[in-house]
């Protein structure tokens, strides 16, 4: 072939590549107008062009290209990381010469890439023929921990054939020198306080749901934290106190309640932390956060991921009388007294050695819980991931060398009480524990590594989970995991440009990683947008399972489920493990009889109200497991209780069921998993079929008596026991955000539970919402039945306020169609979703009619659909946070009150909250979600 044959093709190729770079330059100019730096590079094509410009010493873009290559390329398993690692290898081998990047500097850049292609390149060099290069590569490898099976296998094989460098690296790993040679944690850390808000601070304030689309663009997303004014105040504090870290505080509240968002902690770290590496853009670590009532458990886990510090400030305490009893105000709530001030701008000192907080020389509080040996390791290593991977790497190296690994890391706390039985969560953790002392029975407070059975990723955090998987260089799901699901529910309402850009890309990544996804086999975005919690509830087929999911409402009615940040989800997907202390439990049982006109949602709200009353305002659920002896209620309906435990601030919940009830729940799960298989959602590993097989095995174990349904031991020890009196629940219960409470800390807390009569049949309702993960098929049937009832009574149904209805899953809609209920819903709807033409824009105005919206989170998420500003919304969902479902207007505050399905439907029809008599009349003869407690004790005899 001569020059004329290929020259035009070459010109075309160069033109395409140059267009890639010019597009990037144009994007940079656009970002400048938003006050943003260049977007980090993850594309191999773009970085290849940048490298070509670096090699061309006369290129006009060379200087900028060098900066982009060195400082603005994402590490891990991104395609750009592979290109970067390869080029650095060329420089080290002398195949390419770049004056500004010496071989020594190239090794340094590889060391900061932390995993993936960089490890592959370092192993190539360490196990190569050039002794000098091999030794340099070995020194870098000794600092790395993110190695996977392919990497460790190479080391093991090299060691087995006598490679001295491989032996040297393994010996270093066995000593955990990647950890021991790190700088120690500073003895004193100076902080300056910034009160981010009064009362509980939800992660929505730190990373708003309506900005979910930008979470993977860390710098852009950082601009949504709190307010621009708050961001300026933080910068002013940093300028005034350059030697101090800014500590974000929830005054008179808990920091980080609600959603389990890595993006929330990332934003805090971006504004107040320190850069993880000068060569990795916008990845900051070591944020410091505090709360009068501490840090939400799920948020604290995320803080640990970044090597940060979470502090329970206890700067307001209950006032007590001479007998030590709490002094109550006129409303029956404890009066708080300030023990010390953390007003914005207060300079404090954290002493990590003494584990104390000081103001000058004055000791304020003990910080032992903030600086356990394990948390000190996270801080030293720059995050918990490095410790998790480091421990596995040390164990591997010691096994290959045939030696016992020296004790380097703080030993896991193992607490065992002779003669004491086990709660349900203690049983599950003991069953799934990894690496504990053989034969030892562990109780609450023990630190445990556990096998994870089921993992869930949802779409607004999934983009970050994918990033986390790339950054820790993971390429395939751990074989330990029984099943994992990637949902599309949080972006299901509106198929806008942001969703079209993000969701198919996410689904493709997760599908290839090994998750079951809402994608059809052709690789196109499937209509299925089922709410993740409902799917996880169905694919959990063993009540002994441990579930990790990227949402605070990952709380299954089978097994024990923990809401987690996107990083912990990534870790569970990559390793099949999670690490945490065994939580304490609170036992919840029921007595009395449920009134016919009450819905089970009312029992859920009453549980919270009665608990607070029984314990003088103390929330005994906070940070603990709620072991609810649900007994006779199948998984669909029981999920209403476990879902709400996130709002109770519990760490998780466990349902104790009778054998027959558990079998019924498993049969329902099997049928729904089969539907997923029939829709073509199983993968090449036949994960879904494997779950059906596991369900069949579990059902047979229960029926045969070989292994009955999980129950706690009769002599288990609980932090507290709550008995819910069903006879005391005489009216529907409503969770009220209490937006006008004079005490700001009492607003938006989920703790204000009021009965229907409180509102006097007069409170106006602007919009009703039946949907989100809190409803099941029975709720949609209740809507249908109520419409029939009201039509029979009045001749027709007229809505005085809009009613938005969003079923949680397509399976439920299919079942409603088969049973005749969906047809009746359609009769009274003014809008029904169409998957062939999904909405391209969020709805901004609602008419007084019923909307049948696409399955998914809808209004509850607040990132796409919202009510009109200043509306009073009555919803079945879980979120009453300020600005989530409805924002404030100039005329009034937006309110999101939470109630049962029949109350919401009737309120939308009447345009106001009904009186108790109006409510009773409307629900007469309707089959509500009834509940009859077990008449037998759901415990077993301790075997230890």
C-alpha positions, -999 to +999 in steps of 0.1 A: +000+000+000+015+034-010+011+068+008-018+078-013-037+047-003-037+055+035-030+092+038-067+103+037-075+077+064-048+090+086-060+126+082-095+115+091-082+096+122-061+126+133-091+148+129-113+126+150-087+125+178-081+162+177-118+167+179-118+147+211-092+170+226-109+201+213-142+190+227-125+186+261-110+221+258-145+235+250-159+217+280-132+233+302-142+267+289-179+260+297-170+248+332-150+280+338-183+299+335-196+278+364-164+283+385-153+247+379-119+232+371-114+208+342-134+175+346-112+146+356-103+123+326-116+087+325-115+082+287-087+062+271-093+080+237-088+114+252-058+104+273-042+088+242-044+120+224-030+139+254+000+114+255+005+120+217+007+157+224+032+151+253+054+131+230+054+158+204+077+184+220+067+211+195+030+206+201+012+238+212-010+219+237+020+200+253+022+220+285-015+216+293-014+180+282+013+173+308-008+188+335-039+168+325-019+136+324-002+141+358-029+158+378-062+152+362-066+115+352-087+092+372-070+060+386-083+025+391-100+005+363-111+034+341-099+031+305-078+062+310-060+046+340-049+017+317-035+041+291-017+061+318-002+031+335+011+018+301+027+051+292+044+053+326+057+018+320+072+030+287+090+058+305+104+035+332+117+011+305+132+039+285+109+033+255+096+068+258+115+098+271+096+127+287+119+154+303+093+164+329+085+127+339+116+109+351+115+071+357+115+079+394+086+102+391+068+077+369+071+051+397+057+078+421+027+084+398+021+046+396+021+044+434-007+070+436-029+051+412-035+026+439-048-004+419-060-019+387-038-014+357-011+002+378-007-030+398-005-050+366+023-027+353+042-028+386+040-066+387+053-067+350+082-045+361+089-063+394+089-097+379+108-086+348+144-091+338+159-057+347+171-061+383+173-024+391+138-017+377+124-048+395+137-035+429+122-001+423+089-016+413+090-039+444+094-009+467+063+007+452+043-026+454+051-029+491+030+002+496-001-011+477-030-030+491-057-031+464-046-064+449-071-090+435-068-126+428-052-122+394-025-100+410-019-123+440-018-154+418+010-138+398+030-132+430+023-167+443+034-183+410+066-163+409+074-171+445+068-208+438+095-208+410+120-191+432+117-154+423+135-135+450+116-102+443+083-119+447+095-134+480+106-100+492+073-084+483+054-112+501+075-109+532+067-072+533+030-079+529+032-105+557+046-079+580+019-054+567+046-028+560+021-011+538+004-001+571+032+000+597+054+024+577+026+050+574+029+081+595+012+079+629-020+098+636-013+133+649-016+135+687-034+168+686-058+179+659-071+215+661-107+221+649-128+251+644-166+246+646-192+253+620-229+247+629-244+234+598-279+234+613-300+229+644-317+196+650-311+165+629-291+171+598-301+148+569-277+139+542-301+157+519-286+190+533-251+178+524-260+161+491-295+170+479-314+143+461-323+167+433-286+170+425-281+132+423-272+134+386-239+152+394-226+130+422-199+114+400-186+149+391-173+156+426-163+192+422-197+201+405-216+182+431-197+199+459-213+232+451-247+219+463-236+213+499-258+232+524-259+267+507-234+289+488-234+312+519-224+283+542-196+274+517-183+310+519-185+309+557-165+276+558-138+292+535-137+323+558-131+300+588-103+282+569-086+315+561-089+327+597-077+293+611-053+278+585-039+253+611-074+239+620-099+216+603-135+228+601-158+205+620-194+204+607-219+201+635-256+192+640-265+214+670-292+197+692-294+169+668-278+139+650-255+143+620-262+125+588-297+110+593-318+097+564-300+085+533-267+067+534-248+089+510-211+087+502-217+119+483-226+137+515-194+127+532-175+134+499-189+169+499-179+175+535-144+162+528-142+184+497-149+215+517-133+207+550-109+177+545-076+172+528-066+160+494-060+122+493-033+126+466-019+156+447-023+135+415-060+125+420-084+154+415-112+162+439-108+131+461-105+144+497-104+125+529-104+130+567-135+151+573-145+158+609-181+159+619-200+162+651-235+161+665-251+168+699-266+134+696-237+119+677-236+106+641-261+084+624-247+049+622-248+046+584-232+081+581-205+072+605-196+041+584-192+065+555-170+088+576-148+058+583-145+050+546-127+084+542-106+081+573-126+108+590-136+115+626-172+114+640-179+129+674-208+125+698-206+160+713-232+156+741-231+194+745-268+195+754-281+172+781-314+166+798-321+187+829-328+165+859-344+171+893-330+161+927-342+125+921-323+123+888-355+123+868-357+143+836-375+177+839-402+180+813-417+211+797-454+219+792-455+195+761-441+167+782-407+168+765-373+168+783-357+203+789-322+205+776-293+223+792-261+233+774-229+218+790-205+237+767-207+258+736-198+248+701-209+280+685-195+286+650-159+297+652-151+280+685-116+266+684-113+231+700-085+205+703-089+168+698-062+148+716-061+114+699-037+099+725-058+109+755-090+105+735-104+138+749-119+170+735-105+202+749-113+239+748-079+253+757-070+235+789-106+226+797-115+190+792-150+188+776-158+152+768-143+117+765-138+106+728-130+069+734-158+058+710-144+081+683-109+066+686-113+029+691-082+009+679-100+001+647-110+037+640-074+048+647-063+024+619-088+038+595-075+074+602-039+063+598-046+044+566-067+072+551-099+051+551-114+017+561-110+001+526-072+001+529-075-018+562-100-043+548-078-051+518-046-049+539-058-076+563-067-099+534-033-092+518-014-099+550-033-132+555-026-142+519+011-135+521+016-154+553-002-184+539+020-184+508+051-181+529+039-208+553+043-186+583+020-172+610+011-135+603+025-112+630-001-093+650-001-058+634-037-047+633-058-042+664-074-075+672-111-077+666-130-072+698-146-105+708-171-103+736-186-135+749-209-138+780-209-173+795-245-187+799-261-158+779-283-166+750-282-149+716-305-124+701-315-129+664-288-105+651-262-122+673-272-156+658-269-143+622-235-126+628-221-158+645-234-178+615-218-156+589-187-145+608-153-147+590-120-150+608-134-152+644-118-174+671-130-209+662-158-221+685-162-188+703-197-174+706-199-136+701-223-112+717-232-075+710-202-052+709-179-077+692-162-066+660-170-090+632-161-096+595-192-112+580-201-128+547-226-107+527-253-127+510-273-101+491-262-067+478-283-038+464-273-008+444-297+020+435-293+044+406-285+077+422-257+062+443-249+035+418-228+059+397-206+065+427-205+027+435-193+022+400-166+048+406-156+032+439-153-002+422-131+014+395-110+031+422-105-001+441-097-018+408-125-044+410-138-059+378-161-087+387-186-095+416-173-117+444-184-153+440-193-153+477-224-131+470-256-150+464-273-123+445-271-086+437-294-061+420-290-027+404-322-007+403-335+022+383-361+034+408-347+067+419-347+081+384-378+063+371-402+092+372-387+113+344-367+099+315-349+133+310-315+140+294-296+134+327-312+100+332-307+091+295-270+099+299-264+082+332-287+052+336-279+031+305-242+036+312-247+025+348-268-005+339-242-017+314-214-014+339-233-032+366-246-059+343-211-066+331-198-066+367-223-094+375-254-078+390-290-085+380-301-053+364-331-036+349-318-042+314-331-066+288-306-091+272-302-068+242-284-042+263-312-016+260-327+002+290-356-019+301-388-004+313-385-022+346-377+004+373-388-015+404-381+000+438-349-016+450-360-024+485-390-044+472-367-064+448-342-071+475-370-081+498-381-107+472-346-120+464-337-125+500-347-161+505-331-169+538-339-152+571-302-159+581-289-137+553-270-105+556-279-078+531-260-046+523-277-019+501-269+016+489-299+032+506-309+038+542-341+019+536-323-014+529-342-031+556-356-064+546-383-084+564-362-115+560-326-116+572-308-085+585-302-056+561-280-026+565-282+006+545-248+016+534-228+043+515-219+036+479-184+027+489-194+000+514-217-014+487-187-015+464-167-033+490-194-058+495-197-064+458-159-068+454-151-088+484-184-104+496-177-091+530-186-063+554-171-054+588-190-039+617-197-044+654-226-067+664-253-041+674-273-043+705-310-052+701-343-039+713-371-064+715-405-053+702-436-075+710-473-068+707-504-072+730-540-065+726-562-064+695-560-042+664-591-022+657-609-031+623-606+005+611-569+007+617-542+000+591-508-016+600-491+017+591-508+031+622-493+003+643-458+013+629-463+049+639-478+040+672-447+018+680-425+049+677-449+071+698-453+044+725-416+037+727-408+074+733-435+076+759-423+045+777-387+057+779-392+093+788-384+107+754-352+086+749-351+069+716-339+034+726-340+023+690-313+047+678-282+028+665-296-006+675-314-035+659-352-036+663-360-073+668-397-072+660-417-103+668-440-099+639-450-136+639-480-138+616-475-110+590-460-120+556-429-103+542-448-078+520-468-063+548-441-067+574-418-047+552-438-016+562-424-020+597-388-028+588-388+000+562-399+026+588-371+016+612-348+039+593-369+068+605-367+054+640-329+059+636-324+021+642-293+005+626-315-023+612-345-045+619-351-082+621-385-099+618-392-130+639-418-150+620-438-182+626-427-211+604-459-210+583-457-173+577-420-175+566-429-203+542-457-182+528-433-153+523-407-175+506-433-188+482-443-153+472-406-145+467-401-175+445-430-165+422-416-130+418-381-142+411-395-165+385-412-135+368-378-118+367-364-149+350-393-150+326-386-114+316-350-124+307-333-108+337-312-138+348-275-137+339-250-164+326-244-175+362-281-181+367-281-162+399-319-159+400-325-196+394-299-202+422-321-181+446-352-201+438-332-233+445-321-218+479-357-209+487-369-244+480-341-258+502-351-234+530-388-242+528-380-279+530-358-273+561-386-255+578-413-281+569-392-310+580-383-294+613-346-297+604-341-260+608-372-240+619-376-202+613-350-180+631-358-171+667-337-156+695-328-175+726-352-172+755-323-160+777-309-135+752-301-100+766-317-069+751-309-032+756-346-026+761-379-043+755-409-025+741-444-038+743-468-022+718-504-020+731-527-025+701-557-016+723-543+019+727-543+026+690-578+039+684-571+065+656-549+067+625-515+081+633-497+108+613-460+116+614-458+154+613-428+175+604-441+201+629-426+229+607-436+257+629-423+244+662-405+272+680-377+248+689-360+244+655-344+211+666-378+195+669-388+201+633-385+173+606-376+146+632-401+118+625-407+117+663-438+139+663-466+113+659-502+127+662-536+111+659-563+122+634-583+142+659-554+166+665-562+182+631-599+187+638-609+177+603-597+211+591-561+209+580-559+216+542-541+190+520-528+202+487-516+169+474-518+132+483-491+106+474-495+068+477-462+052+467-425+046+475-411+015+493-436+018+522-465+005+501-472-031+489-498-047+467-524-045+496-521-007+496-529-004+459-559-027+465-570-004+494-569+025+470-592+006+446-615-005+474-618+030+487-627+044+453-654+018+450-667+026+485-669+063+479-684+058+445-711+036+461-718+062+488-717+094+466-724+081+431-690+093+419-655+102+431-642+137+429-608+148+440-604+181+458-566+176+457-544+157+433-536+121+442-503+107+429-501+069+429-468+050+421-468+012+425-434+000+438-430-028+411-443-039+378-450-074+393-475-057+416-492-040+387-494-073+368-510-090+399-535-061+403-545-064+366-551-101+370-572-095+401-593-067+386-581-038+407-559-020+382-589-016+358-607+003+385-577+025+392-575+033+355-612+043+356-606+072+379-571+082+368-566+113+346-531+101+337-515+067+333-478+062+326-466+049+292-433+031+291-431+036+253-432+074+259-420+081+294-421+117+307-392+138+295-397+166+321-407+167+357-443+175+364-446+211+378-484+214+381-510+189+393-547+189+386-573+176+410-573+141+397-555+108+402-521+102+385-510+066+379-472+071+377-445+048+366-433+023+393-404+038+413-397+063+441-414+093+426-421+122+450-404+104+479-370+108+463-374+145+455-347+145+428-372+146+399-408+151+409-419+175+436-451+190+449-456+227+444-436+249+467-453+256+500-478+227+496-490+205+524-485+170+512-500+139+528-479+108+518-474+071+525-437+076+520-409+080+545-394+114+539-406+145+557-372+163+555-373+200+546-372+205+508-373+168+500-409+161+488-419+197+489-399+230+492-408+261+511-424+290+493-424+327+503-460+323+517-455+292+538-433+263+546-437+231+527-450+201+547-447+164+541-470+146+566-468+108+566-498+085+570-515+053+560-529+047+525-566+051+534-559+084+552-539+097+522-566+087+497-595+102+517-575+134+523-569+139+486-606+133+479-617+157+506-589+182+502-582+181+539-573+157+567-606+140+576-622+136+610-622+102+627-659+097+619-654+106+582-625+082+581-644+053+597-672+058+573-649+058+543-631+026+553-661+006+564-659-030+549-625-024+534-599-050+539-571-030+555-537-045+564-547-063+595-524-078+621-529-104+648-499-109+671-486-144+677-501-162+706-470-182+712-435-171+724-412-168+694-380-180+711-358-210+713-338-227+741-302-216+742-277-243+732-247-226+748 
